Every structure is written in C-alpha cells, then in structure tokens.
Amino acid sequence: MLKQILNKFLVINGVQAAIVVEENGEIIESIKSGIIIDKKHLDSIISTVMLDSKATASRFGNAPVSMVFVEFSDNFIILGPIAEEFFLVIIAKNTANIGQITYEMKKNQEDIASEL
C-alpha cells in the first residue's frame, strides 16, 4: 500500500523519486523513475539536511520543521516530516511544479504515516 501512495508522486511531471526514510537515514520504502540513486550519497544528503534543519529550527525557538527545500543545478529535494521519526523525500527535476508536490505531500501525510 505504501508504494501505491508513493506512486501518486511519480505521476507529477518532473518527479523522479519518492522515498520514505527514518531519521537515521534508513530507507523504508522508495519508488523512482528515470533516476539512479546512489544510496550512500542520498543517505549523506538526507542526514545533513535533517541535522541542519533541526539546528536551524532550534535557533527559531524549536519550531517544528514543516518542510525543507534544497535546490541543485538540475534537481531539487523536498523533505517533509511524516511522523515523529519518519520523513518523505521527493526528488524532482527543477522544472517540476513545487506547489503541486508540496500540496500532495501534505495531502498524503496521514495516509503514509498510517502505513509505517
């Protein structure tokens, strides 16, 4: 069922991967299309982004992180919390519709959490 939910993201033009990860970087489930992901590289990026975002949040009075966006030359990563220790990571081409992706992330958050 989790793969079916993640597949909803792949139908969005430009989305290349939807990944559910634990806070420690372990991949719980992933689905991808048109992209080869180096797991070590992905783990490194995700853990760095999570640590940096938590450190930044602490500077703002420990406000919870609702979403993190990191842009590269051809792609971007959006990371959003699903449950206490789980995150949804979307990798997309820089031409993808960010608003549509974030809307789907929020819309499907509870469904994903119920599968964990």
N, C-alpha and C positions, 0 to 999 in steps of 0.2 A: 504494500500500500504506500509506503514512503516513496518508493521510486515513481509511482503514479503521480504523487503530489509534486515531486521534483520535476517531473516531465512537463508540468504546466509552465515552467520557466523556459524550457527549451523551445517552446513554440513562439516565444517572444523574439522578434527579429534581432539578431546580433548576440543573443545569449549563447555562450559556449559551454557553460558548466554550472551546475547547481550542486552544492556539496554541504552536507551536514557534518559538522566537526564538534568534537568535545573541546573544552577549554585547553586541554593539554596538547591539542593539535591532532589527535587521533581522528581519522576519517570514519564516520559511522555509516554514511551512505553517500554515493555520488552518482551523477549521471552527466554525461558530456557528449558534445557533438562538434566535430571539426577542430578539436584541440587535443594536443598531447600534453599531459600534465606530469611534470617531474615531482613525485611525491615529496622528496626531501626539500626541494625548492619551495613548494607550496606550504609545507609544514613550517618552514622558516619564515615565510612571509606572514602567514596567519598568526603564528605565535608572536612575532614582532609587532604586528598591527594591534593584536589584543592587548599586549603589555603596554604599548604606547598609549592606546586609547584609555586604558584604565588609569594610567598615570596622569593623563590629561584630565580625566573626569575627577580625579581626586583634587586637582587644583581648582575645580569649579564646585567644591563642596560635596564631593562624592555623588554627584548627579549620575543617575544610571545612563549608560551609553545606549542610545536607541539605534544608531547606525553609524558605520564608518565607511568612508569612500576613499579609495586610493586609485589615482589615475596614472597610467603608464602611457608610452607613446602610441600604442595601438589598441590597448585594452584597459579595462578598469575592473576593480574588485569592489564589491559592496558586501560588507559583513554586518549582519544584524543578529541580535540575541533571539533565541527561540525559547529556551528555558534557562534555568539557573546556570548550568554549565555547558550549554549547547548553543551553537551558532550556525546560521545559514550563510554560506558564502556563495555569491554569484560572480562568475567571471564572464565578462561580455566585451564585445568589440566597442571601440569608442564611439561608434555610430548608433549604438543601441539606445532605446528610449529609457532614460534613468527613472523618470516619473512612473512609467508603466511597471518597471521592475520593482521599485520600492513599494508601489501600491500592492502588487502581487505578494511581495514578501510579508507585508502587514496582514493582508487578507488571508494568507495561508499559515500564519504563525501558529495559531492554535491547533490546526489540523496536523502540522508537523510535530508539534510538542506532544500531541496525544499518541503518536507513533513511537516515541522514544522510550 
